[in-house]
Amino acid sequence: MSIKKITPVQGVVIFGLLSLMVFAILIASQFYLSYTEVTKAANSCFNIGGYPIIQKTGLEMTYFECVKN
């Protein structure tokens, strides 16, 4: 049984695909962490009888206020 050598083009394709997968995982984790941050803040506000006012820029929560009646 012989092991086939990887050509330079195949190496570039493999490296590109792995890089794309790592990039996609990092972006997905940022979306998830942003979602959990907003959800946690909003739920904490709802638990004390208020309603949240949230502003986001991209994946970052830039403003949060819990308004109580």
C-alpha positions in Angstrom: 0.0 0.0 0.0 1.5 3.3 -1.0 0.7 6.8 0.3 0.0 9.3 -2.3 1.8 12.6 -2.0 -0.2 15.8 -1.8 0.4 18.2 -4.6 1.0 22.0 -3.9 -2.5 22.8 -5.3 -4.1 20.2 -3.0 -2.2 21.6 -0.1 -3.4 25.1 -0.8 -7.0 23.9 -1.1 -6.8 21.9 2.1 -5.2 24.9 4.0 -7.9 27.2 2.6 -10.8 24.9 3.6 -9.3 24.5 7.1 -8.9 28.3 7.4 -12.4 28.9 6.3 -13.8 26.3 8.8 -11.8 28.0 11.7 -13.0 31.4 10.6 -16.7 30.2 10.4 -16.4 28.7 13.9 -15.0 31.9 15.3 -17.8 34.0 13.8 -20.4 31.6 15.0 -19.1 31.7 18.5 -19.1 35.5 18.5 -22.8 35.4 17.4 -23.6 32.9 20.1 -21.8 34.9 22.8 -23.5 38.1 21.7 -26.9 36.4 21.8 -26.4 35.0 25.3 -25.2 38.3 26.6 -28.3 40.1 25.4 -30.6 37.3 26.5 -29.1 37.2 30.0 -29.4 40.9 30.4 -33.0 41.0 29.1 -34.1 38.1 31.3 -32.6 39.7 34.4 -34.5 42.8 33.6 -37.8 40.9 33.1 -37.2 39.0 36.4 -37.3 42.2 38.4 -40.5 43.4 36.6 -38.9 45.8 34.1 -38.5 45.9 30.4 -35.1 46.2 28.7 -34.0 48.8 26.2 -31.1 47.4 24.3 -29.0 48.9 21.4 -26.5 46.8 19.5 -23.9 47.7 17.0 -22.8 44.7 15.1 -22.2 42.0 17.7 -21.7 44.3 20.6 -24.3 45.5 23.0 -23.7 49.3 23.2 -26.6 50.4 25.4 -28.7 48.7 28.0 -31.3 50.1 30.3 -33.9 48.3 32.4 -37.0 50.4 32.8 -39.2 49.6 35.8 -42.8 50.8 36.0 
